[in-house]
Amino acid sequence: MSIEPIIRYGKTDLQEFEELITQKLAIAQNDLDELRSSLVHYSGNGTDDTSFSSHNMEEGNGSLEREELMMLATRQEKFILQLKNALLRIHNGTYGVCSVTGELIPKARLLSVPHATMSMQGKQQEPGPN
């Protein structure tokens, strides 16, 4: 009985991925901070919008913009969490291994999507929503 060795990325590759993820994490955190700042701007407690005027109909997009900012902030928070989880996988030795197939995710995929947990083959094998 032969046991196949588990293939993992080497130290040099992992350092490259860690640097890339750390850079993306800093940018993502900065973007989230800007989104939060914009949300604070939109949630002011002023009375500018309490009296009805024809401008209110034209400026009704304020709540839509706020809702869009909230959705973007939520997506950004999720992305940041995915990047942090990728760093954890680097440190615990599981980074770059497809969670479906158990095979190594190609380096090109990880360079373009460094928080990926599945290879393209794994994504195709993953069961879809019921």
C-alpha positions as CSV (number, residue, x, y, z in Angstrom):
1,M,0.0,0.0,0.0
2,S,1.5,3.3,-1.0
3,I,0.4,6.6,0.4
4,E,0.7,9.6,-1.9
5,P,2.5,12.6,-0.3
6,I,0.4,15.7,0.2
7,I,1.8,18.4,-2.0
8,R,1.9,21.9,-0.5
9,Y,3.5,25.2,-1.6
10,G,7.0,25.9,-0.4
11,K,8.2,28.6,1.9
12,T,9.1,31.0,-0.9
13,D,5.7,30.7,-2.6
14,L,3.9,31.1,0.7
15,Q,5.8,34.2,1.5
16,E,4.8,35.6,-1.9
17,F,1.2,34.8,-1.2
18,E,1.4,36.3,2.3
19,E,2.8,39.5,0.9
20,L,0.1,39.7,-1.8
21,I,-2.7,39.0,0.7
22,T,-1.3,41.5,3.2
23,Q,-1.2,44.2,0.5
24,K,-4.8,43.4,-0.6
25,L,-5.9,43.4,3.1
26,A,-4.5,46.9,3.7
27,I,-6.2,48.2,0.5
28,A,-9.5,46.5,1.4
29,Q,-9.4,47.9,5.0
30,N,-8.7,51.4,3.7
31,D,-11.7,51.0,1.2
32,L,-13.9,49.8,4.1
33,D,-12.9,52.8,6.2
34,E,-13.8,55.1,3.4
35,L,-17.2,53.4,3.0
36,R,-17.9,53.7,6.7
37,S,-16.9,57.4,6.6
38,S,-19.4,57.9,3.7
39,L,-22.1,56.1,5.7
40,V,-21.5,58.4,8.6
41,H,-21.9,61.3,6.3
42,Y,-25.2,60.0,5.0
43,S,-26.6,59.3,8.4
44,G,-26.3,62.8,9.7
45,N,-29.1,63.9,12.1
46,G,-29.7,67.2,10.4
47,T,-33.2,68.5,9.5
48,D,-32.3,69.5,5.9
49,D,-34.5,66.7,4.6
50,T,-37.6,67.0,6.9
51,S,-39.5,69.6,4.9
52,F,-41.1,68.6,1.7
53,S,-40.0,70.3,-1.5
54,S,-39.7,69.4,-5.2
55,H,-36.0,68.7,-4.4
56,N,-37.0,65.9,-2.2
57,M,-38.4,63.9,-5.1
58,E,-35.2,64.6,-7.1
59,E,-33.0,63.9,-4.2
60,G,-34.8,60.7,-3.2
61,N,-31.7,58.8,-4.2
62,G,-30.1,59.6,-0.8
63,S,-31.5,56.5,0.9
64,L,-30.7,54.4,-2.2
65,E,-27.1,55.6,-2.1
66,R,-26.9,54.9,1.7
67,E,-28.3,51.4,1.1
68,E,-25.8,50.8,-1.7
69,L,-23.0,52.0,0.6
70,M,-24.1,49.6,3.3
71,M,-24.2,46.7,0.8
72,L,-20.7,47.6,-0.4
73,A,-19.4,47.8,3.2
74,T,-20.9,44.4,3.9
75,R,-19.2,42.9,0.8
76,Q,-15.9,44.5,1.8
77,E,-16.1,43.1,5.3
78,K,-16.7,39.7,3.9
79,F,-13.7,40.1,1.5
80,I,-11.5,41.2,4.5
81,L,-12.6,38.1,6.4
82,Q,-11.7,35.9,3.5
83,L,-8.3,37.5,3.2
84,K,-7.7,37.0,7.0
85,N,-8.8,33.4,6.7
86,A,-6.3,32.9,3.8
87,L,-3.5,34.3,6.1
88,L,-4.6,31.8,8.8
89,R,-4.4,28.9,6.2
90,I,-0.9,30.0,5.3
91,H,0.1,29.9,8.9
92,N,-1.5,26.5,9.6
93,G,-0.2,24.9,6.5
94,T,-3.4,24.4,4.5
95,Y,-3.2,27.3,2.1
96,G,-3.5,26.5,-1.6
97,V,-5.1,23.1,-1.1
98,C,-8.6,22.7,-2.7
99,S,-11.2,22.1,-0.1
100,V,-13.1,19.8,-2.5
101,T,-10.5,17.8,-4.4
102,G,-7.6,18.0,-1.9
103,E,-5.3,18.9,-4.8
104,L,-3.1,22.0,-5.0
105,I,-4.8,25.0,-6.4
106,P,-2.8,26.4,-9.4
107,K,-0.5,29.3,-8.5
108,A,-2.0,31.4,-11.3
109,R,-5.4,31.1,-9.7
110,L,-4.1,32.0,-6.2
111,L,-2.2,35.0,-7.6
112,S,-5.5,36.3,-9.1
113,V,-7.8,35.2,-6.3
114,P,-5.5,34.7,-3.2
115,H,-8.4,33.9,-0.9
116,A,-9.6,31.0,-3.1
117,T,-10.3,27.8,-1.2
118,M,-11.1,25.7,-4.3
119,S,-9.5,25.0,-7.7
120,M,-11.7,25.5,-10.8
121,Q,-12.1,21.8,-10.9
122,G,-13.3,21.8,-7.3
123,K,-15.8,24.6,-8.0
124,Q,-17.2,22.6,-10.9
125,Q,-17.6,19.5,-8.6
126,E,-19.2,21.5,-5.8
127,P,-22.9,20.8,-5.5
128,G,-25.1,23.7,-6.5
129,P,-27.9,25.2,-4.4
130,N,-31.0,23.0,-4.0
